[in-house]
Amino acid sequence: MIMKNVTVVNHPVLKHNLAVIRNKTTTREQFLSAFKKISYFLLETAFLKLPTKTVLIETPLETMKTKVIDEKYTYIIAPILRAGLALTETAIELLPQAHVLHVGMYRDEKTKKPVWYYDKTPDELPQKTKVFILDPMLATGGSALASVELFQKKGVNIKDIVFISVLSAPEGIKTLKTAYPDLKIVTGDVDKCLNNNAYIVPGLGDAGDRYFNSLIP
């Protein structure tokens, strides 16, 4: 499945670690380690088009021109709670000047629709704003679409929003791209489909439960 502005990161190290987190016998320690590696490749790809400017610096030997990230822009990391937090640490490591604005939604298991429970984002955002929405699983696309709409309504140009996921379902990509053809999506893989419970197949199970070790036997 190839669509405009959808980037599937095909690095072999990412694919290897994706196999690790998909495996149901993977230990939590192995899962966390592999997930961290995957997040670096996804976020490095998502950050490739960050705006830069040229500055002068002094090395120990001479003055030189070099490029740095343009601070005239506002950068926002927006994890969809709770699973999006799994990608947030890496995002902050790579882009420490970014602001973290949490987006709180959960999926109603009957309707499969997102239900808001937390939003502390400002009423309006600066014109020069770049937003990176984080959610490991792009399944139905309901929560993803609600998050994109949130920032779009607060003044962020759709071309300045990137949605980042570890795995995506074709249904979720279609939902986002139908509403916002110019939205950029960065993902580790596009799987077959959704099952009757709206889980990605073959997927990796519930990313939040596996990352946070939520299920108690």
C-alpha positions, 0 to 999 in steps of 0.5 A, spaced: 500 500 500 503 506 497 500 513 498 502 520 497 505 522 504 505 515 507 513 513 509 514 506 511 521 506 514 524 500 511 531 500 515 533 492 516 534 494 524 527 497 525 524 490 521 528 486 525 526 489 532 519 489 529 519 482 529 522 482 536 516 486 539 511 482 534 513 475 537 508 473 543 514 470 547 518 476 547 520 478 554 518 485 557 525 487 557 526 485 550 520 488 548 522 495 551 529 494 548 526 493 541 521 498 542 526 503 543 530 502 537 524 502 533 522 509 535 529 512 534 528 510 526 521 512 526 522 519 529 529 520 525 525 519 519 519 524 522 524 529 523 528 529 517 524 536 514 525 540 520 526 547 518 533 549 519 537 556 519 545 557 518 549 560 523 556 562 525 560 558 530 567 557 533 570 551 533 577 550 536 580 551 529 576 556 526 569 560 524 565 556 520 557 556 517 553 550 520 546 549 520 541 548 526 534 547 527 530 554 527 528 556 533 523 561 530 518 555 530 514 552 535 515 544 536 510 540 539 510 532 541 503 530 542 503 523 544 496 520 544 495 517 551 497 512 554 500 508 548 503 514 545 508 515 551 512 509 549 515 514 543 515 520 547 522 519 551 526 518 544 522 524 541 524 528 547 531 526 546 532 527 539 528 534 539 529 537 547 526 544 545 520 541 543 513 542 548 510 536 550 502 536 549 498 530 551 492 528 548 487 523 552 483 519 549 480 511 549 477 507 545 470 505 547 470 497 546 463 497 543 462 503 538 470 503 537 470 510 537 475 515 541 472 518 547 476 524 550 478 525 557 484 529 557 486 536 553 490 541 556 492 544 549 492 551 548 486 554 545 490 557 539 497 555 537 503 560 533 502 560 526 509 557 525 508 550 529 510 543 527 506 538 531 508 530 531 503 526 533 505 519 537 501 513 537 504 506 536 498 503 533 494 506 527 488 502 527 481 504 525 484 511 525 479 514 530 483 517 535 488 519 530 483 523 526 481 526 532 488 528 534 489 531 527 483 535 527 484 538 534 491 541 532 488 543 525 482 547 528 487 550 533 491 553 527 496 548 525 497 547 517 495 540 516 502 540 512 506 541 518 503 535 522 506 528 522 503 522 525 508 517 527 506 510 528 509 503 529 504 499 526 498 501 521 492 498 518 490 500 511 483 502 514 486 507 519 491 510 513 485 511 509 481 514 514 486 519 515 488 520 508 481 521 506 480 527 511 487 530 510 490 528 503 496 532 505 497 529 512 504 526 513 504 519 516 511 515 518 510 508 520 514 502 521 509 497 517 502 497 514 499 490 516 493 486 513 487 489 516 483 489 522 479 484 526 472 484 528 475 487 535 478 493 531 485 490 532 491 490 527 492 483 524 497 480 524 499 486 529 503 485 536 497 485 541 495 491 545 502 496 545 500 499 551 499 493 555 505 490 553 509 496 553 507 498 560 506 491 563 499 492 565 496 485 565 496 482 571 496 474 571 
